[in-house]
Amino acid sequence: MIRMMIIMGMLLMLQGCVLTKLVSVPMRVTGAVISIIPVAGNTIHDGIDSAADVVDDVPI
């Protein structure tokens, strides 16, 4: 019982970090793939990267 409560407590402490990473990592990978496009790729990548930074800063 105590072990389960410790595990639940650890999960509650880590949930904000894990949730934001689950959202921002696919955004960053998509931005990296899009940056291959010759003309507009870097602009789109910068926009996606700044949006991922905002998601990382969300205080969950």
HUVENCOR-V747016 format. One record per backbone hydrogen bond with DSSP energy under -0.5 kcal/mol. NH is the residue of the N-H (numbers start at 1). CO is the residue of the C=O. If there is no record, write none. Layout:
NH&CO  NH&CO
//
This chain:
5&1  6&2  7&3  8&4  9&5  10&6  11&7  12&8  13&9  14&10  15&11  18&14  19&15  20&16  21&17  22&18  23&19  24&20  25&21  27&23  28&24  29&25  30&26  31&27  32&28  33&29  34&30  35&31  36&33  37&34  41&37  44&40  45&41  46&42  47&43  48&44  49&45  50&46  51&47  52&48  53&49  54&50  55&51  56&52  57&53  58&55  60&58
//
